[in-house]
Structures are given as structure tokens and as C-alpha cells.
Amino acid sequence: MLGGCKVLYALFAVVSIELTNVPYELISDIIDDEMEYIIK
């Protein structure tokens, strides 16, 4: 299940980069925070 989430977040990150040109590092930090929040 967690693997599926990672795939979803990866797709989300790619789409976000395409739409907003936000640096990938920034999106990675946000995703890491979200993952920690979901796991907790």
C-alpha cells in the first residue's frame, strides 16, 4: 500500500513541477512531511 502511495506522490510531484515550475526539492520536502503525517 505504501508503495502505491509513493507512486501517486511521484506522479503528483511531476504534475506539480509541470504546472508550477516549483523546484523538485521543495516538493520533496512537502511530500516527506505529508508522508510522516499520514504514517503517524
N, C-alpha and C positions, 0 to 999 in steps of 0.2 A: 504493500500500500504506500509506504514511504517513497519507494522508487517511482511510483506513479505520480506522486506529488512533485518529486524533483523534475520529472519530465514536464509536467504542467508549468512549473515555475520557470523552467528553461525556456519554454515557448513564450511565456508571458514576458520574460526578460528580453527576448529577441524582438517581440512585437513592440515593447516599450521603447527599445532603442530605435527602432524604425520610426516610431511615431514622434518621439520627443528628442532624440539625439542626446539623451541623458547618458553620461559615462557609465559603462558596464559596472565599474567598481561601486558606484553609488547604488545601483540596482542590486548588486550582490549583497551589499550591507543591509539593504532593506529586506531582501529575501531571507538572509540569515536571521534577522530579528524576527521576521514572521514565522520562520520555521521553529525557532526557540519558543515563541509564544504558543504555537499550535501544539508542540510536544508537551509543554507544561500544561 
